[in-house]
Amino acid sequence: MTRPTRLAARAALTVAAACLAACATLPASGPSARDIRESGANVIRVVDVDDSVVRDLAQRRGDPLFSDVFPSAPARGEIVQPGDVLEISVWEAPPTVLFSSGLPLAVASQSDSGAPSSGTSANVTNLPPQMVDAAGTIYVPFAGALPVTGKSLQEIEAAIARQLQGKANKPQVLVRRTANNTAYVTIVGEVMNSTRMPLTPRGERLLDALAAAGGTKEPLDKITLQVTRGATVHWLPLDTVIRDPRQNIELQSGDVVTALHQPLSFTALGATGRNDEINFEAKGISLAQALARTGALLDARSDARGVFIFRLERPDALGSGGVAGTAQQPIPVVYRVDLKDPRAFFLAQSFPMQNKDVLYVANAPAAQWEKFLNLVVSTVYPIQGAVTLTK
């Protein structure tokens, strides 16, 4: 063997040995199934999914309901706030007319107790509509500035009548709110028309707000309704609100109703047909549905025994053993599903996915060996060609 040939052969052997030593560092989309299983106690808890695990997850899946989060408030009349527009009408019994623009109107006379009796006439004056100012007051001639914020229309009527006593003859007052600029609910999101719905003493409810906005743009089973009341924010699937009348809660002034289309998501990584963040509807999906939305497992790469769901669980999840954590911080848990076992497909139909889950499918050991062989072949063949040329 000539010297160049010996050098080329030695180089080929050296490269092959280096490739063999580097087999463990071949490119991969993530850890192997063995790496995850051996991740170590007190760091990540690896849980093999079986019937008991699925039952436990299904029992803990129930989210609070609107009826639990938003307690019903006692019924109230129309409460006036700054910005509302009020129209005031004043009736006076003849012959004295305090307001100059009186119009005769046949009405009932009053007895001493205030009960009407027929046969007399009165004069009615409609004052120009006025907006409640920032200080929460309105002005009524001969009564002056009156505070009205936080009062009902009946309370305002009584206050004006008291101020006119002794100035007008048996005054009677009617107050109407012609523009409701404060008691309203805002509806936004995936609705036909975002709008503000005024509230009335009837007590509008959640589905009333949705109807006022023209309904949803997307199918009902893919919509989530989110209610924001002060610092409290909670959501439920729309079909839950429709099926359970208790969740069609009465709205309060200042509520914001948001219709969301598929607000939840999980991330698919590894040997799946689609590595992406994938949205799903609030009613939830199973692991089987999640795998289908990722394009299923790749036959040439995936390890069917290495299907993992990475999740941050509450500290009380699956007992207290096996994972270090505190009462405030979530703990890392990895659920493993062995799809080589036919029974696992039934479990996958019941295993619930959660928001922000990471679904990872590991590469099969054979796929890593194939990468190594391809690397060796791509490295040794050019060297062999160089050896041939030196002969």
C-alpha positions as CSV (number, residue, x, y, z in Angstrom):
1,M,0.0,0.0,0.0
2,T,1.4,3.3,-1.0
3,R,1.9,6.1,1.5
4,P,-1.0,8.2,0.2
5,T,-3.3,5.2,0.3
6,R,-2.3,4.5,3.9
7,L,-2.9,8.1,4.9
8,A,-6.3,8.2,3.2
9,A,-7.4,4.9,4.9
10,R,-6.2,6.2,8.3
11,A,-8.1,9.4,7.8
12,A,-11.3,7.5,6.9
13,L,-10.9,5.4,10.0
14,T,-10.4,8.4,12.1
15,V,-13.4,10.2,10.8
16,A,-15.6,7.1,11.3
17,A,-14.4,6.8,14.9
18,A,-15.2,10.4,15.5
19,C,-18.7,9.9,14.0
20,L,-19.2,6.9,16.2
21,A,-18.1,8.9,19.3
22,A,-20.5,11.7,18.4
23,C,-23.5,9.5,17.8
24,A,-25.0,10.7,21.0
25,T,-24.8,14.3,19.8
26,L,-26.6,13.8,16.4
27,P,-29.2,16.5,15.6
28,A,-32.6,15.8,17.1
29,S,-35.8,17.7,17.7
30,G,-35.7,17.1,21.5
31,P,-34.9,14.5,24.1
32,S,-35.4,10.8,23.6
33,A,-38.0,8.8,25.5
34,R,-35.2,7.4,27.6
35,D,-33.9,10.8,28.4
36,I,-37.3,11.9,29.6
37,R,-37.9,8.8,31.7
38,E,-34.5,9.2,33.4
39,S,-34.9,13.0,34.0
40,G,-34.7,12.3,37.7
41,A,-36.9,12.6,40.7
42,N,-37.5,16.0,42.3
43,V,-37.1,17.7,38.9
44,I,-39.8,16.3,36.7
45,R,-42.4,13.7,37.5
46,V,-43.0,11.3,34.7
47,V,-46.5,9.7,34.9
48,D,-47.5,6.7,32.8
49,V,-51.1,7.4,31.7
50,D,-53.6,4.7,32.7
51,D,-57.3,4.5,33.5
52,S,-56.8,5.9,37.0
53,V,-54.8,8.9,35.8
54,V,-57.4,9.7,33.1
55,R,-60.2,9.5,35.6
56,D,-58.4,11.8,38.0
57,L,-57.7,14.4,35.3
58,A,-61.3,14.3,34.2
59,Q,-62.6,14.9,37.7
60,R,-60.3,17.8,38.3
61,R,-61.0,19.3,34.9
62,G,-64.2,21.1,35.9
63,D,-63.8,24.9,35.7
64,P,-65.8,27.3,37.9
65,L,-69.1,28.4,36.5
66,F,-70.3,32.0,35.9
67,S,-72.9,31.3,38.6
68,D,-70.1,30.6,41.1
69,V,-67.8,33.5,40.1
70,F,-70.4,36.2,39.6
71,P,-73.0,36.2,42.4
72,S,-76.3,37.7,41.5
73,A,-77.0,41.2,42.7
74,P,-80.4,42.4,44.1
75,A,-82.7,43.9,41.6
76,R,-82.5,47.7,41.4
77,G,-84.4,50.3,39.5
78,E,-82.9,52.8,37.1
79,I,-80.0,54.5,38.9
80,V,-78.9,57.9,37.6
81,Q,-75.2,58.7,37.1
82,P,-73.3,61.7,35.6
83,G,-73.8,61.7,31.9
84,D,-77.4,60.5,31.8
85,V,-80.0,62.7,30.2
86,L,-83.2,63.4,32.1
87,E,-86.5,64.9,31.0
88,I,-88.7,66.4,33.7
89,S,-92.4,67.1,33.5
90,V,-94.2,69.1,36.2
91,W,-98.0,69.2,36.8
92,E,-99.7,72.0,38.7
93,A,-103.2,72.2,40.0
94,P,-105.2,75.3,39.0
95,P,-105.6,78.2,39.4
96,T,-102.0,79.0,40.3
97,V,-99.4,78.4,37.6
98,L,-95.8,78.7,38.6
99,F,-94.2,77.8,35.3
100,S,-94.9,80.2,32.5
101,S,-95.2,77.6,29.7
102,G,-98.2,75.7,31.2
103,L,-100.5,73.7,29.0
104,P,-104.0,72.8,30.2
105,L,-104.5,69.1,30.7
106,A,-107.6,67.3,32.0
107,V,-106.5,65.2,34.9
108,A,-107.9,63.9,38.1
109,S,-108.1,66.1,41.2
110,Q,-106.4,65.0,44.4
111,S,-107.9,64.1,47.7
112,D,-106.2,65.0,51.0
113,S,-104.5,61.7,50.9
114,G,-103.1,62.3,47.4
115,A,-105.5,59.9,45.7
116,P,-106.9,61.4,42.4
117,S,-110.5,62.1,41.8
118,S,-112.0,63.2,38.4
119,G,-113.4,66.5,37.3
120,T,-110.5,69.0,37.5
121,S,-107.8,70.2,35.1
122,A,-104.1,70.8,35.6
123,N,-101.2,72.4,33.7
124,V,-98.2,70.4,32.6
125,T,-94.7,71.9,31.9
126,N,-92.1,69.8,30.1
127,L,-88.6,71.1,31.0
128,P,-85.9,70.9,28.4
129,P,-83.8,67.6,28.6
130,Q,-80.6,68.1,30.5
131,M,-77.5,66.0,31.2
132,V,-76.5,65.2,34.7
133,D,-73.2,67.1,35.2
134,A,-69.9,65.9,36.5
135,A,-70.9,66.9,40.0
136,G,-74.0,64.7,39.7
137,T,-76.6,67.5,39.8
138,I,-79.4,68.9,37.6
139,Y,-81.1,72.3,37.7
140,V,-84.8,72.7,38.1
141,P,-86.4,76.2,38.1
142,F,-87.6,77.3,41.5
143,A,-86.1,74.1,43.0
144,G,-82.4,74.9,42.3
145,A,-79.5,72.5,41.8
146,L,-80.4,69.0,43.0
147,P,-78.0,66.1,43.6
148,V,-79.2,63.0,41.7
149,T,-76.2,60.7,41.4
150,G,-77.0,57.2,42.7
151,K,-80.7,57.9,43.0
152,S,-83.6,56.2,41.3
153,L,-86.0,58.1,39.1
154,Q,-88.7,57.8,41.8
155,E,-86.4,59.4,44.4
156,I,-85.6,62.2,42.1
157,E,-89.3,62.9,41.4
158,A,-90.0,63.0,45.2
159,A,-87.0,65.4,45.8
160,I,-88.2,67.8,43.1
161,A,-91.8,67.7,44.4
162,R,-90.5,68.5,47.9
163,Q,-88.5,71.5,46.7
164,L,-91.6,72.9,44.8
165,Q,-93.9,72.6,47.7
166,G,-95.2,76.0,48.7
167,K,-94.1,77.4,45.4
168,A,-96.3,75.4,43.0
169,N,-99.9,74.3,43.7
170,K,-100.0,70.6,44.5
171,P,-97.0,69.8,42.2
172,Q,-96.6,66.4,40.7
173,V,-93.4,65.4,38.9
174,L,-92.4,62.8,36.3
175,V,-88.8,62.1,35.5
176,R,-87.7,60.0,32.5
177,R,-84.2,59.0,31.4
178,T,-84.0,59.7,27.7
179,A,-80.4,58.8,27.2
180,N,-78.7,56.1,29.2
181,N,-75.0,56.9,29.0
182,T,-73.8,55.1,32.1
183,A,-75.7,51.9,32.8
184,Y,-74.5,49.8,29.9
185,V,-72.6,46.6,28.9
186,T,-69.9,46.5,26.2
187,I,-69.9,43.6,23.8
188,V,-66.8,43.0,21.7
189,G,-64.9,40.2,20.0
190,E,-66.1,37.7,17.4
191,V,-69.6,39.2,17.1
192,M,-71.3,40.7,14.1
193,N,-71.4,44.3,15.6
194,S,-69.5,45.4,18.6
195,T,-71.8,47.5,20.6
196,R,-72.8,49.0,24.0
197,M,-76.1,47.7,25.3
198,P,-78.0,49.9,27.8
199,L,-79.3,48.2,30.9
200,T,-82.9,48.5,32.0
201,P,-84.7,47.5,35.1
202,R,-85.8,44.3,33.3
203,G,-82.3,42.9,34.0
204,E,-80.5,42.0,30.8
205,R,-78.6,38.8,30.7
206,L,-75.5,37.4,29.0
207,L,-77.4,36.0,25.9
208,D,-79.3,39.3,25.6
209,A,-76.0,41.0,25.1
210,L,-74.9,38.5,22.5
211,A,-78.2,39.0,20.6
212,A,-77.8,42.8,20.8
213,A,-74.4,42.4,19.1
214,G,-76.0,40.4,16.2
215,G,-74.8,37.0,17.3
216,T,-71.4,35.4,16.7
217,K,-69.3,35.2,13.5
218,E,-68.2,31.6,14.2
219,P,-70.0,28.4,15.1
220,L,-71.4,28.3,18.6
221,D,-69.3,25.3,19.6
222,K,-66.1,27.2,18.9
223,I,-66.9,30.3,20.8
224,T,-66.0,31.2,24.4
225,L,-67.7,34.0,26.3
226,Q,-65.5,36.0,28.6
227,V,-67.0,38.3,31.2
228,T,-65.0,41.0,32.8
229,R,-66.4,42.6,35.9
230,G,-64.0,45.0,37.7
231,A,-60.9,43.0,38.4
232,T,-62.6,39.6,37.9
233,V,-62.3,37.9,34.6
234,H,-63.8,34.5,33.8
235,W,-64.8,32.6,30.7
236,L,-67.0,29.6,29.7
237,P,-67.8,27.9,26.4
238,L,-70.9,29.4,24.8
239,D,-72.6,26.1,24.5
240,T,-72.3,25.7,28.3
241,V,-74.1,29.0,28.8
242,I,-76.8,27.8,26.3
243,R,-77.3,24.4,27.9
244,D,-77.3,25.6,31.5
245,P,-79.7,28.5,32.1
246,R,-78.0,29.3,35.4
247,Q,-74.9,30.5,33.5
248,N,-76.9,33.0,31.6
249,I,-76.1,35.5,34.4
250,E,-77.7,38.9,34.8
251,L,-75.3,41.6,33.7
252,Q,-74.2,44.7,35.7
253,S,-73.3,48.1,34.6
254,G,-69.7,48.2,33.4
255,D,-69.5,44.6,32.4
256,V,-67.5,43.7,29.3
257,V,-68.6,40.6,27.4
258,T,-66.0,39.3,24.9
259,A,-66.7,36.5,22.4
260,L,-63.5,34.6,21.7
261,H,-62.8,32.1,18.9
262,Q,-60.8,29.1,20.0
263,P,-58.9,31.0,22.7
264,L,-56.9,28.0,24.0
265,S,-53.8,26.4,22.4
266,F,-51.2,23.7,22.8
267,T,-47.8,23.4,21.2
268,A,-46.8,20.3,19.1
269,L,-43.1,19.4,18.8
270,G,-41.0,16.5,17.8
271,A,-41.8,13.7,15.3
272,T,-45.3,14.9,14.3
273,G,-46.6,16.0,11.0
274,R,-47.0,19.6,12.2
275,N,-44.8,21.5,14.6
276,D,-46.8,24.5,15.6
277,E,-49.0,26.2,18.2
278,I,-52.5,24.8,17.6
279,N,-55.6,26.5,18.8
280,F,-58.6,24.6,20.1
281,E,-62.1,25.5,21.4
282,A,-62.9,26.1,25.1
283,K,-65.0,23.0,25.4
284,G,-61.7,21.1,25.2
285,I,-60.2,18.4,23.1
286,S,-58.8,15.0,23.8
287,L,-55.2,13.7,23.2
288,A,-56.5,11.7,20.3
289,Q,-57.9,14.9,18.7
290,A,-54.7,16.8,19.4
291,L,-52.6,14.1,17.7
292,A,-55.0,14.3,14.7
293,R,-54.6,18.1,14.4
294,T,-50.8,17.7,14.4
295,G,-50.9,15.4,11.4
296,A,-50.4,12.3,13.6
297,L,-47.0,10.6,14.2
298,L,-44.4,10.4,11.5
299,D,-43.8,6.8,10.6
300,A,-40.2,7.3,9.6
301,R,-39.1,9.1,12.8
302,S,-41.5,8.7,15.7
303,D,-41.3,6.5,18.7
304,A,-44.9,5.3,19.4
305,R,-43.8,4.5,23.0
306,G,-42.6,8.1,23.4
307,V,-45.7,10.4,23.3
308,F,-45.4,12.9,26.1
309,I,-47.5,15.8,27.4
310,F,-45.6,18.4,29.3
311,R,-47.7,20.3,31.8
312,L,-47.4,22.6,34.8
313,E,-49.9,21.1,37.4
314,R,-51.2,22.4,40.7
315,P,-49.2,21.3,43.7
316,D,-52.0,18.9,44.8
317,A,-52.1,17.1,41.4
318,L,-51.6,13.4,41.5
319,G,-50.7,13.3,45.2
320,S,-47.8,15.0,46.9
321,G,-45.0,12.6,46.3
322,G,-42.3,12.6,43.7
323,V,-41.9,16.3,43.0
324,A,-40.5,19.1,44.9
325,G,-42.7,22.2,45.0
326,T,-44.5,24.8,47.1
327,A,-48.1,25.6,47.7
328,Q,-47.9,28.6,45.4
329,Q,-45.8,27.4,42.5
330,P,-47.0,24.8,39.9
331,I,-45.0,21.7,39.5
332,P,-43.7,20.1,36.2
333,V,-45.4,16.9,35.3
334,V,-44.8,14.8,32.1
335,Y,-47.5,12.4,31.1
336,R,-46.3,9.5,28.9
337,V,-48.6,7.5,26.6
338,D,-47.4,4.2,24.9
339,L,-49.2,4.0,21.6
340,K,-47.7,0.6,21.0
341,D,-50.3,-0.6,23.5
342,P,-53.7,-0.8,21.7
343,R,-55.5,0.1,24.9
344,A,-53.7,3.5,24.9
345,F,-55.9,4.6,22.0
346,F,-59.0,4.4,24.2
347,L,-57.1,6.4,26.9
348,A,-56.2,9.0,24.3
349,Q,-59.9,9.6,23.6
350,S,-60.5,10.5,27.2
351,F,-57.2,12.3,28.2
352,P,-58.0,16.0,28.3
353,M,-55.6,18.5,26.8
354,Q,-55.2,21.8,28.6
355,N,-54.2,25.3,27.6
356,K,-50.4,25.8,27.1
357,D,-49.7,22.0,27.1
358,V,-46.7,20.9,25.1
359,L,-47.3,17.7,23.1
360,Y,-43.9,16.1,22.2
361,V,-43.3,12.9,20.2
362,A,-39.7,11.5,20.6
363,N,-37.7,10.2,17.8
364,A,-37.3,6.4,17.6
365,P,-33.8,5.0,18.4
366,A,-33.7,3.5,14.8
367,A,-34.1,7.0,13.4
368,Q,-31.0,8.2,15.3
369,W,-29.1,5.1,14.1
370,E,-30.2,6.0,10.5
371,K,-28.9,9.5,11.0
372,F,-25.5,8.1,12.2
373,L,-25.3,5.7,9.2
374,N,-26.1,8.6,6.8
375,L,-23.4,10.7,8.4
376,V,-20.8,7.9,8.2
377,V,-21.6,7.2,4.5
378,S,-21.5,10.9,3.6
379,T,-18.1,11.2,5.3
380,V,-16.4,7.9,4.3
381,Y,-17.4,7.7,0.6
382,P,-15.7,10.9,-0.4
383,I,-12.5,9.7,1.4
384,Q,-12.7,6.4,-0.4
385,G,-13.0,8.3,-3.7
386,A,-9.9,10.2,-2.8
387,V,-8.1,7.0,-2.1
388,T,-9.1,5.6,-5.4
389,L,-7.8,8.7,-7.2
390,T,-4.4,8.3,-5.5
391,K,-3.8,4.8,-6.7
